[in-house]
């Protein structure tokens, strides 16, 4: 899809090469998942786990920061 979009948008979007590179990378990673399914699934699970930890940490930090705004109105900031 990315490769097709890059070809179709080559006259409207500058640097469409990045879309092509992203599309090629997607195809390569998909092929690797087909060739090596077990390590591929484990890698995806690890990426999801690392992302979940990072996202949870950032949400906790946002909550701590927003707690300081408790009770303040929009005009008071």
QUIFENGI-V838570 format. One record per helix or strand. SS is the DSSP state (H for helix, E for strand). FROM is the first residue (numbers start at 1). TO is the last residue. If there is no record, write none. Layout:
# QUIFENGI-V838570
ss:from:to
SS:FROM:TO
SS:FROM:TO
This chain:
# QUIFENGI-V838570
ss:from:to
H:2:8
H:17:35
H:37:67
